[in-house]
Amino acid sequence: MSEQIVYIGSKPIINYVTAILTSFNSNPKPDKVIVKARGRSISAAVDAVEVTRHRFLSDLKHEVTIGTEQMQGDEGGTRNVSTIEIALSISPEAKKPSGS
């Protein structure tokens, strides 16, 4: 089972949409593309997946995993940071998106 990972940061959403599409079109084709984000980037990850699903790959299936990581703070203490992983796969009964 092959998979590729797209890490979400502070770039524009379309950059991550392009990375997701490029991952699915790479050779060899991965079974899954995993979108990972934490903290304030979580909403960007969800936006990138939704844009990909609604505009480019209407046959995408997704599985969401959420969690928390402890990170070292600036003053030496620890703090909790939320994380999300969205596993994307193309369903076998794929249909072409409208307009293709």
Phi and psi restraints in degrees (range 20) as a CNS / XPLOR table:
assign (resid 1 and name C) (resid 2 and name N)
       (resid 2 and name CA) (resid 2 and name C) 1.0 -101.4 20.0 2
assign (resid 2 and name N) (resid 2 and name CA)
       (resid 2 and name C) (resid 3 and name N) 1.0 148.4 20.0 2
assign (resid 2 and name C) (resid 3 and name N)
       (resid 3 and name CA) (resid 3 and name C) 1.0 -148.3 20.0 2
assign (resid 3 and name N) (resid 3 and name CA)
       (resid 3 and name C) (resid 4 and name N) 1.0 154.0 20.0 2
assign (resid 3 and name C) (resid 4 and name N)
       (resid 4 and name CA) (resid 4 and name C) 1.0 -124.1 20.0 2
assign (resid 4 and name N) (resid 4 and name CA)
       (resid 4 and name C) (resid 5 and name N) 1.0 152.5 20.0 2
assign (resid 4 and name C) (resid 5 and name N)
       (resid 5 and name CA) (resid 5 and name C) 1.0 -118.0 20.0 2
assign (resid 5 and name N) (resid 5 and name CA)
       (resid 5 and name C) (resid 6 and name N) 1.0 134.6 20.0 2
assign (resid 5 and name C) (resid 6 and name N)
       (resid 6 and name CA) (resid 6 and name C) 1.0 -116.5 20.0 2
assign (resid 6 and name N) (resid 6 and name CA)
       (resid 6 and name C) (resid 7 and name N) 1.0 117.6 20.0 2
assign (resid 6 and name C) (resid 7 and name N)
       (resid 7 and name CA) (resid 7 and name C) 1.0 -92.2 20.0 2
assign (resid 7 and name N) (resid 7 and name CA)
       (resid 7 and name C) (resid 8 and name N) 1.0 132.7 20.0 2
assign (resid 7 and name C) (resid 8 and name N)
       (resid 8 and name CA) (resid 8 and name C) 1.0 -97.7 20.0 2
assign (resid 8 and name N) (resid 8 and name CA)
       (resid 8 and name C) (resid 9 and name N) 1.0 135.9 20.0 2
assign (resid 8 and name C) (resid 9 and name N)
       (resid 9 and name CA) (resid 9 and name C) 1.0 -133.8 20.0 2
assign (resid 9 and name N) (resid 9 and name CA)
       (resid 9 and name C) (resid 10 and name N) 1.0 -130.3 20.0 2
assign (resid 9 and name C) (resid 10 and name N)
       (resid 10 and name CA) (resid 10 and name C) 1.0 -109.3 20.0 2
assign (resid 10 and name N) (resid 10 and name CA)
       (resid 10 and name C) (resid 11 and name N) 1.0 11.1 20.0 2
assign (resid 10 and name C) (resid 11 and name N)
       (resid 11 and name CA) (resid 11 and name C) 1.0 -74.7 20.0 2
assign (resid 11 and name N) (resid 11 and name CA)
       (resid 11 and name C) (resid 12 and name N) 1.0 168.9 20.0 2
assign (resid 11 and name C) (resid 12 and name N)
       (resid 12 and name CA) (resid 12 and name C) 1.0 -62.5 20.0 2
assign (resid 12 and name N) (resid 12 and name CA)
       (resid 12 and name C) (resid 13 and name N) 1.0 149.7 20.0 2
assign (resid 12 and name C) (resid 13 and name N)
       (resid 13 and name CA) (resid 13 and name C) 1.0 -55.8 20.0 2
assign (resid 13 and name N) (resid 13 and name CA)
       (resid 13 and name C) (resid 14 and name N) 1.0 -40.0 20.0 2
assign (resid 13 and name C) (resid 14 and name N)
       (resid 14 and name CA) (resid 14 and name C) 1.0 -62.4 20.0 2
assign (resid 14 and name N) (resid 14 and name CA)
       (resid 14 and name C) (resid 15 and name N) 1.0 -28.1 20.0 2
assign (resid 14 and name C) (resid 15 and name N)
       (resid 15 and name CA) (resid 15 and name C) 1.0 -62.8 20.0 2
assign (resid 15 and name N) (resid 15 and name CA)
       (resid 15 and name C) (resid 16 and name N) 1.0 -39.5 20.0 2
assign (resid 15 and name C) (resid 16 and name N)
       (resid 16 and name CA) (resid 16 and name C) 1.0 -75.4 20.0 2
assign (resid 16 and name N) (resid 16 and name CA)
       (resid 16 and name C) (resid 17 and name N) 1.0 -34.0 20.0 2
assign (resid 16 and name C) (resid 17 and name N)
       (resid 17 and name CA) (resid 17 and name C) 1.0 -61.2 20.0 2
assign (resid 17 and name N) (resid 17 and name CA)
       (resid 17 and name C) (resid 18 and name N) 1.0 -44.7 20.0 2
assign (resid 17 and name C) (resid 18 and name N)
       (resid 18 and name CA) (resid 18 and name C) 1.0 -61.9 20.0 2
assign (resid 18 and name N) (resid 18 and name CA)
       (resid 18 and name C) (resid 19 and name N) 1.0 -40.5 20.0 2
assign (resid 18 and name C) (resid 19 and name N)
       (resid 19 and name CA) (resid 19 and name C) 1.0 -64.1 20.0 2
assign (resid 19 and name N) (resid 19 and name CA)
       (resid 19 and name C) (resid 20 and name N) 1.0 -39.8 20.0 2
assign (resid 19 and name C) (resid 20 and name N)
       (resid 20 and name CA) (resid 20 and name C) 1.0 -64.6 20.0 2
assign (resid 20 and name N) (resid 20 and name CA)
       (resid 20 and name C) (resid 21 and name N) 1.0 -47.8 20.0 2
assign (resid 20 and name C) (resid 21 and name N)
       (resid 21 and name CA) (resid 21 and name C) 1.0 -63.1 20.0 2
assign (resid 21 and name N) (resid 21 and name CA)
       (resid 21 and name C) (resid 22 and name N) 1.0 -41.4 20.0 2
assign (resid 21 and name C) (resid 22 and name N)
       (resid 22 and name CA) (resid 22 and name C) 1.0 -63.3 20.0 2
assign (resid 22 and name N) (resid 22 and name CA)
       (resid 22 and name C) (resid 23 and name N) 1.0 -38.2 20.0 2
assign (resid 22 and name C) (resid 23 and name N)
       (resid 23 and name CA) (resid 23 and name C) 1.0 -63.0 20.0 2
assign (resid 23 and name N) (resid 23 and name CA)
       (resid 23 and name C) (resid 24 and name N) 1.0 -42.6 20.0 2
assign (resid 23 and name C) (resid 24 and name N)
       (resid 24 and name CA) (resid 24 and name C) 1.0 -69.6 20.0 2
assign (resid 24 and name N) (resid 24 and name CA)
       (resid 24 and name C) (resid 25 and name N) 1.0 -25.3 20.0 2
assign (resid 24 and name C) (resid 25 and name N)
       (resid 25 and name CA) (resid 25 and name C) 1.0 -95.2 20.0 2
assign (resid 25 and name N) (resid 25 and name CA)
       (resid 25 and name C) (resid 26 and name N) 1.0 1.2 20.0 2
assign (resid 25 and name C) (resid 26 and name N)
       (resid 26 and name CA) (resid 26 and name C) 1.0 -72.0 20.0 2
assign (resid 26 and name N) (resid 26 and name CA)
       (resid 26 and name C) (resid 27 and name N) 1.0 166.7 20.0 2
assign (resid 26 and name C) (resid 27 and name N)
       (resid 27 and name CA) (resid 27 and name C) 1.0 -120.2 20.0 2
assign (resid 27 and name N) (resid 27 and name CA)
       (resid 27 and name C) (resid 28 and name N) 1.0 120.5 20.0 2
assign (resid 27 and name C) (resid 28 and name N)
       (resid 28 and name CA) (resid 28 and name C) 1.0 -77.2 20.0 2
assign (resid 28 and name N) (resid 28 and name CA)
       (resid 28 and name C) (resid 29 and name N) 1.0 153.7 20.0 2
assign (resid 28 and name C) (resid 29 and name N)
       (resid 29 and name CA) (resid 29 and name C) 1.0 -67.8 20.0 2
assign (resid 29 and name N) (resid 29 and name CA)
       (resid 29 and name C) (resid 30 and name N) 1.0 130.2 20.0 2
assign (resid 29 and name C) (resid 30 and name N)
       (resid 30 and name CA) (resid 30 and name C) 1.0 -77.2 20.0 2
assign (resid 30 and name N) (resid 30 and name CA)
       (resid 30 and name C) (resid 31 and name N) 1.0 153.2 20.0 2
assign (resid 30 and name C) (resid 31 and name N)
       (resid 31 and name CA) (resid 31 and name C) 1.0 -72.7 20.0 2
assign (resid 31 and name N) (resid 31 and name CA)
       (resid 31 and name C) (resid 32 and name N) 1.0 -34.7 20.0 2
assign (resid 31 and name C) (resid 32 and name N)
       (resid 32 and name CA) (resid 32 and name C) 1.0 -138.5 20.0 2
assign (resid 32 and name N) (resid 32 and name CA)
       (resid 32 and name C) (resid 33 and name N) 1.0 149.5 20.0 2
assign (resid 32 and name C) (resid 33 and name N)
       (resid 33 and name CA) (resid 33 and name C) 1.0 -119.4 20.0 2
assign (resid 33 and name N) (resid 33 and name CA)
       (resid 33 and name C) (resid 34 and name N) 1.0 124.1 20.0 2
assign (resid 33 and name C) (resid 34 and name N)
       (resid 34 and name CA) (resid 34 and name C) 1.0 -105.2 20.0 2
assign (resid 34 and name N) (resid 34 and name CA)
       (resid 34 and name C) (resid 35 and name N) 1.0 124.5 20.0 2
assign (resid 34 and name C) (resid 35 and name N)
       (resid 35 and name CA) (resid 35 and name C) 1.0 -100.3 20.0 2
assign (resid 35 and name N) (resid 35 and name CA)
       (resid 35 and name C) (resid 36 and name N) 1.0 122.0 20.0 2
assign (resid 35 and name C) (resid 36 and name N)
       (resid 36 and name CA) (resid 36 and name C) 1.0 -119.5 20.0 2
assign (resid 36 and name N) (resid 36 and name CA)
       (resid 36 and name C) (resid 37 and name N) 1.0 139.0 20.0 2
assign (resid 36 and name C) (resid 37 and name N)
       (resid 37 and name CA) (resid 37 and name C) 1.0 -153.5 20.0 2
assign (resid 37 and name N) (resid 37 and name CA)
       (resid 37 and name C) (resid 38 and name N) 1.0 161.6 20.0 2
assign (resid 37 and name C) (resid 38 and name N)
       (resid 38 and name CA) (resid 38 and name C) 1.0 -145.7 20.0 2
assign (resid 38 and name N) (resid 38 and name CA)
       (resid 38 and name C) (resid 39 and name N) 1.0 156.2 20.0 2
assign (resid 38 and name C) (resid 39 and name N)
       (resid 39 and name CA) (resid 39 and name C) 1.0 62.9 20.0 2
assign (resid 39 and name N) (resid 39 and name CA)
       (resid 39 and name C) (resid 40 and name N) 1.0 -133.0 20.0 2
assign (resid 39 and name C) (resid 40 and name N)
       (resid 40 and name CA) (resid 40 and name C) 1.0 -68.5 20.0 2
assign (resid 40 and name N) (resid 40 and name CA)
       (resid 40 and name C) (resid 41 and name N) 1.0 -14.2 20.0 2
assign (resid 40 and name C) (resid 41 and name N)
       (resid 41 and name CA) (resid 41 and name C) 1.0 -81.1 20.0 2
assign (resid 41 and name N) (resid 41 and name CA)
       (resid 41 and name C) (resid 42 and name N) 1.0 -6.5 20.0 2
assign (resid 41 and name C) (resid 42 and name N)
       (resid 42 and name CA) (resid 42 and name C) 1.0 -60.3 20.0 2
assign (resid 42 and name N) (resid 42 and name CA)
       (resid 42 and name C) (resid 43 and name N) 1.0 -43.6 20.0 2
assign (resid 42 and name C) (resid 43 and name N)
       (resid 43 and name CA) (resid 43 and name C) 1.0 -65.4 20.0 2
assign (resid 43 and name N) (resid 43 and name CA)
       (resid 43 and name C) (resid 44 and name N) 1.0 -33.8 20.0 2
assign (resid 43 and name C) (resid 44 and name N)
       (resid 44 and name CA) (resid 44 and name C) 1.0 -66.3 20.0 2
assign (resid 44 and name N) (resid 44 and name CA)
       (resid 44 and name C) (resid 45 and name N) 1.0 -36.8 20.0 2
assign (resid 44 and name C) (resid 45 and name N)
       (resid 45 and name CA) (resid 45 and name C) 1.0 -63.8 20.0 2
assign (resid 45 and name N) (resid 45 and name CA)
       (resid 45 and name C) (resid 46 and name N) 1.0 -45.9 20.0 2
assign (resid 45 and name C) (resid 46 and name N)
       (resid 46 and name CA) (resid 46 and name C) 1.0 -63.5 20.0 2
assign (resid 46 and name N) (resid 46 and name CA)
       (resid 46 and name C) (resid 47 and name N) 1.0 -42.7 20.0 2
assign (resid 46 and name C) (resid 47 and name N)
       (resid 47 and name CA) (resid 47 and name C) 1.0 -61.3 20.0 2
assign (resid 47 and name N) (resid 47 and name CA)
       (resid 47 and name C) (resid 48 and name N) 1.0 -43.8 20.0 2
assign (resid 47 and name C) (resid 48 and name N)
       (resid 48 and name CA) (resid 48 and name C) 1.0 -62.4 20.0 2
assign (resid 48 and name N) (resid 48 and name CA)
       (resid 48 and name C) (resid 49 and name N) 1.0 -42.2 20.0 2
assign (resid 48 and name C) (resid 49 and name N)
       (resid 49 and name CA) (resid 49 and name C) 1.0 -66.3 20.0 2
assign (resid 49 and name N) (resid 49 and name CA)
       (resid 49 and name C) (resid 50 and name N) 1.0 -42.7 20.0 2
assign (resid 49 and name C) (resid 50 and name N)
       (resid 50 and name CA) (resid 50 and name C) 1.0 -65.8 20.0 2
assign (resid 50 and name N) (resid 50 and name CA)
       (resid 50 and name C) (resid 51 and name N) 1.0 -41.1 20.0 2
assign (resid 50 and name C) (resid 51 and name N)
       (resid 51 and name CA) (resid 51 and name C) 1.0 -63.1 20.0 2
assign (resid 51 and name N) (resid 51 and name CA)
       (resid 51 and name C) (resid 52 and name N) 1.0 -43.3 20.0 2
assign (resid 51 and name C) (resid 52 and name N)
       (resid 52 and name CA) (resid 52 and name C) 1.0 -60.7 20.0 2
assign (resid 52 and name N) (resid 52 and name CA)
       (resid 52 and name C) (resid 53 and name N) 1.0 -45.0 20.0 2
assign (resid 52 and name C) (resid 53 and name N)
       (resid 53 and name CA) (resid 53 and name C) 1.0 -65.5 20.0 2
assign (resid 53 and name N) (resid 53 and name CA)
       (resid 53 and name C) (resid 54 and name N) 1.0 -45.1 20.0 2
assign (resid 53 and name C) (resid 54 and name N)
       (resid 54 and name CA) (resid 54 and name C) 1.0 -84.3 20.0 2
assign (resid 54 and name N) (resid 54 and name CA)
       (resid 54 and name C) (resid 55 and name N) 1.0 -25.6 20.0 2
assign (resid 54 and name C) (resid 55 and name N)
       (resid 55 and name CA) (resid 55 and name C) 1.0 -106.6 20.0 2
assign (resid 55 and name N) (resid 55 and name CA)
       (resid 55 and name C) (resid 56 and name N) 1.0 -26.1 20.0 2
assign (resid 55 and name C) (resid 56 and name N)
       (resid 56 and name CA) (resid 56 and name C) 1.0 -124.3 20.0 2
assign (resid 56 and name N) (resid 56 and name CA)
       (resid 56 and name C) (resid 57 and name N) 1.0 -46.1 20.0 2
assign (resid 56 and name C) (resid 57 and name N)
       (resid 57 and name CA) (resid 57 and name C) 1.0 -127.2 20.0 2
assign (resid 57 and name N) (resid 57 and name CA)
       (resid 57 and name C) (resid 58 and name N) 1.0 86.5 20.0 2
assign (resid 57 and name C) (resid 58 and name N)
       (resid 58 and name CA) (resid 58 and name C) 1.0 -71.4 20.0 2
assign (resid 58 and name N) (resid 58 and name CA)
       (resid 58 and name C) (resid 59 and name N) 1.0 -11.3 20.0 2
assign (resid 58 and name C) (resid 59 and name N)
       (resid 59 and name CA) (resid 59 and name C) 1.0 -98.8 20.0 2
assign (resid 59 and name N) (resid 59 and name CA)
       (resid 59 and name C) (resid 60 and name N) 1.0 20.0 20.0 2
assign (resid 59 and name C) (resid 60 and name N)
       (resid 60 and name CA) (resid 60 and name C) 1.0 -77.6 20.0 2
assign (resid 60 and name N) (resid 60 and name CA)
       (resid 60 and name C) (resid 61 and name N) 1.0 136.4 20.0 2
assign (resid 60 and name C) (resid 61 and name N)
       (resid 61 and name CA) (resid 61 and name C) 1.0 -106.3 20.0 2
assign (resid 61 and name N) (resid 61 and name CA)
       (resid 61 and name C) (resid 62 and name N) 1.0 149.1 20.0 2
assign (resid 61 and name C) (resid 62 and name N)
       (resid 62 and name CA) (resid 62 and name C) 1.0 -136.1 20.0 2
assign (resid 62 and name N) (resid 62 and name CA)
       (resid 62 and name C) (resid 63 and name N) 1.0 150.5 20.0 2
assign (resid 62 and name C) (resid 63 and name N)
       (resid 63 and name CA) (resid 63 and name C) 1.0 -135.9 20.0 2
assign (resid 63 and name N) (resid 63 and name CA)
       (resid 63 and name C) (resid 64 and name N) 1.0 124.3 20.0 2
assign (resid 63 and name C) (resid 64 and name N)
       (resid 64 and name CA) (resid 64 and name C) 1.0 -106.8 20.0 2
assign (resid 64 and name N) (resid 64 and name CA)
       (resid 64 and name C) (resid 65 and name N) 1.0 134.4 20.0 2
assign (resid 64 and name C) (resid 65 and name N)
       (resid 65 and name CA) (resid 65 and name C) 1.0 -125.7 20.0 2
assign (resid 65 and name N) (resid 65 and name CA)
       (resid 65 and name C) (resid 66 and name N) 1.0 129.0 20.0 2
assign (resid 65 and name C) (resid 66 and name N)
       (resid 66 and name CA) (resid 66 and name C) 1.0 -116.8 20.0 2
assign (resid 66 and name N) (resid 66 and name CA)
       (resid 66 and name C) (resid 67 and name N) 1.0 158.1 20.0 2
assign (resid 66 and name C) (resid 67 and name N)
       (resid 67 and name CA) (resid 67 and name C) 1.0 -168.1 20.0 2
assign (resid 67 and name N) (resid 67 and name CA)
       (resid 67 and name C) (resid 68 and name N) 1.0 -170.9 20.0 2
assign (resid 67 and name C) (resid 68 and name N)
       (resid 68 and name CA) (resid 68 and name C) 1.0 -137.1 20.0 2
assign (resid 68 and name N) (resid 68 and name CA)
       (resid 68 and name C) (resid 69 and name N) 1.0 138.4 20.0 2
assign (resid 68 and name C) (resid 69 and name N)
       (resid 69 and name CA) (resid 69 and name C) 1.0 -117.8 20.0 2
assign (resid 69 and name N) (resid 69 and name CA)
       (resid 69 and name C) (resid 70 and name N) 1.0 145.9 20.0 2
assign (resid 69 and name C) (resid 70 and name N)
       (resid 70 and name CA) (resid 70 and name C) 1.0 -94.9 20.0 2
assign (resid 70 and name N) (resid 70 and name CA)
       (resid 70 and name C) (resid 71 and name N) 1.0 128.9 20.0 2
assign (resid 70 and name C) (resid 71 and name N)
       (resid 71 and name CA) (resid 71 and name C) 1.0 -120.6 20.0 2
assign (resid 71 and name N) (resid 71 and name CA)
       (resid 71 and name C) (resid 72 and name N) 1.0 152.4 20.0 2
assign (resid 71 and name C) (resid 72 and name N)
       (resid 72 and name CA) (resid 72 and name C) 1.0 -74.4 20.0 2
assign (resid 72 and name N) (resid 72 and name CA)
       (resid 72 and name C) (resid 73 and name N) 1.0 127.6 20.0 2
assign (resid 72 and name C) (resid 73 and name N)
       (resid 73 and name CA) (resid 73 and name C) 1.0 -81.3 20.0 2
assign (resid 73 and name N) (resid 73 and name CA)
       (resid 73 and name C) (resid 74 and name N) 1.0 171.1 20.0 2
assign (resid 73 and name C) (resid 74 and name N)
       (resid 74 and name CA) (resid 74 and name C) 1.0 -66.6 20.0 2
assign (resid 74 and name N) (resid 74 and name CA)
       (resid 74 and name C) (resid 75 and name N) 1.0 -34.7 20.0 2
assign (resid 74 and name C) (resid 75 and name N)
       (resid 75 and name CA) (resid 75 and name C) 1.0 -90.7 20.0 2
assign (resid 75 and name N) (resid 75 and name CA)
       (resid 75 and name C) (resid 76 and name N) 1.0 11.3 20.0 2
assign (resid 75 and name C) (resid 76 and name N)
       (resid 76 and name CA) (resid 76 and name C) 1.0 100.4 20.0 2
assign (resid 76 and name N) (resid 76 and name CA)
       (resid 76 and name C) (resid 77 and name N) 1.0 -17.4 20.0 2
assign (resid 76 and name C) (resid 77 and name N)
       (resid 77 and name CA) (resid 77 and name C) 1.0 -81.2 20.0 2
assign (resid 77 and name N) (resid 77 and name CA)
       (resid 77 and name C) (resid 78 and name N) 1.0 179.8 20.0 2
assign (resid 77 and name C) (resid 78 and name N)
       (resid 78 and name CA) (resid 78 and name C) 1.0 -110.3 20.0 2
assign (resid 78 and name N) (resid 78 and name CA)
       (resid 78 and name C) (resid 79 and name N) 1.0 154.3 20.0 2
assign (resid 78 and name C) (resid 79 and name N)
       (resid 79 and name CA) (resid 79 and name C) 1.0 -140.3 20.0 2
assign (resid 79 and name N) (resid 79 and name CA)
       (resid 79 and name C) (resid 80 and name N) 1.0 154.6 20.0 2
assign (resid 79 and name C) (resid 80 and name N)
       (resid 80 and name CA) (resid 80 and name C) 1.0 -91.1 20.0 2
assign (resid 80 and name N) (resid 80 and name CA)
       (resid 80 and name C) (resid 81 and name N) 1.0 136.8 20.0 2
assign (resid 80 and name C) (resid 81 and name N)
       (resid 81 and name CA) (resid 81 and name C) 1.0 -127.4 20.0 2
assign (resid 81 and name N) (resid 81 and name CA)
       (resid 81 and name C) (resid 82 and name N) 1.0 129.6 20.0 2
assign (resid 81 and name C) (resid 82 and name N)
       (resid 82 and name CA) (resid 82 and name C) 1.0 -72.2 20.0 2
assign (resid 82 and name N) (resid 82 and name CA)
       (resid 82 and name C) (resid 83 and name N) 1.0 147.9 20.0 2
assign (resid 82 and name C) (resid 83 and name N)
       (resid 83 and name CA) (resid 83 and name C) 1.0 -132.2 20.0 2
assign (resid 83 and name N) (resid 83 and name CA)
       (resid 83 and name C) (resid 84 and name N) 1.0 156.8 20.0 2
assign (resid 83 and name C) (resid 84 and name N)
       (resid 84 and name CA) (resid 84 and name C) 1.0 -142.3 20.0 2
assign (resid 84 and name N) (resid 84 and name CA)
       (resid 84 and name C) (resid 85 and name N) 1.0 142.4 20.0 2
assign (resid 84 and name C) (resid 85 and name N)
       (resid 85 and name CA) (resid 85 and name C) 1.0 -128.6 20.0 2
assign (resid 85 and name N) (resid 85 and name CA)
       (resid 85 and name C) (resid 86 and name N) 1.0 125.8 20.0 2
assign (resid 85 and name C) (resid 86 and name N)
       (resid 86 and name CA) (resid 86 and name C) 1.0 -116.3 20.0 2
assign (resid 86 and name N) (resid 86 and name CA)
       (resid 86 and name C) (resid 87 and name N) 1.0 111.1 20.0 2
assign (resid 86 and name C) (resid 87 and name N)
       (resid 87 and name CA) (resid 87 and name C) 1.0 -89.7 20.0 2
assign (resid 87 and name N) (resid 87 and name CA)
       (resid 87 and name C) (resid 88 and name N) 1.0 120.1 20.0 2
assign (resid 87 and name C) (resid 88 and name N)
       (resid 88 and name CA) (resid 88 and name C) 1.0 -108.2 20.0 2
assign (resid 88 and name N) (resid 88 and name CA)
       (resid 88 and name C) (resid 89 and name N) 1.0 138.6 20.0 2
assign (resid 88 and name C) (resid 89 and name N)
       (resid 89 and name CA) (resid 89 and name C) 1.0 -145.3 20.0 2
assign (resid 89 and name N) (resid 89 and name CA)
       (resid 89 and name C) (resid 90 and name N) 1.0 152.8 20.0 2
assign (resid 89 and name C) (resid 90 and name N)
       (resid 90 and name CA) (resid 90 and name C) 1.0 -90.2 20.0 2
assign (resid 90 and name N) (resid 90 and name CA)
       (resid 90 and name C) (resid 91 and name N) 1.0 127.8 20.0 2
assign (resid 90 and name C) (resid 91 and name N)
       (resid 91 and name CA) (resid 91 and name C) 1.0 -68.2 20.0 2
assign (resid 91 and name N) (resid 91 and name CA)
       (resid 91 and name C) (resid 92 and name N) 1.0 146.3 20.0 2
assign (resid 91 and name C) (resid 92 and name N)
       (resid 92 and name CA) (resid 92 and name C) 1.0 -63.0 20.0 2
assign (resid 92 and name N) (resid 92 and name CA)
       (resid 92 and name C) (resid 93 and name N) 1.0 -33.4 20.0 2
assign (resid 92 and name C) (resid 93 and name N)
       (resid 93 and name CA) (resid 93 and name C) 1.0 -88.6 20.0 2
assign (resid 93 and name N) (resid 93 and name CA)
       (resid 93 and name C) (resid 94 and name N) 1.0 49.7 20.0 2
assign (resid 93 and name C) (resid 94 and name N)
       (resid 94 and name CA) (resid 94 and name C) 1.0 -64.3 20.0 2
assign (resid 94 and name N) (resid 94 and name CA)
       (resid 94 and name C) (resid 95 and name N) 1.0 136.5 20.0 2
assign (resid 94 and name C) (resid 95 and name N)
       (resid 95 and name CA) (resid 95 and name C) 1.0 -117.1 20.0 2
assign (resid 95 and name N) (resid 95 and name CA)
       (resid 95 and name C) (resid 96 and name N) 1.0 150.1 20.0 2
assign (resid 95 and name C) (resid 96 and name N)
       (resid 96 and name CA) (resid 96 and name C) 1.0 -71.5 20.0 2
assign (resid 96 and name N) (resid 96 and name CA)
       (resid 96 and name C) (resid 97 and name N) 1.0 139.6 20.0 2
assign (resid 96 and name C) (resid 97 and name N)
       (resid 97 and name CA) (resid 97 and name C) 1.0 -67.6 20.0 2
assign (resid 97 and name N) (resid 97 and name CA)
       (resid 97 and name C) (resid 98 and name N) 1.0 152.5 20.0 2
assign (resid 97 and name C) (resid 98 and name N)
       (resid 98 and name CA) (resid 98 and name C) 1.0 -64.1 20.0 2
assign (resid 98 and name N) (resid 98 and name CA)
       (resid 98 and name C) (resid 99 and name N) 1.0 142.0 20.0 2
assign (resid 98 and name C) (resid 99 and name N)
       (resid 99 and name CA) (resid 99 and name C) 1.0 96.8 20.0 2
assign (resid 99 and name N) (resid 99 and name CA)
       (resid 99 and name C) (resid 100 and name N) 1.0 -2.3 20.0 2
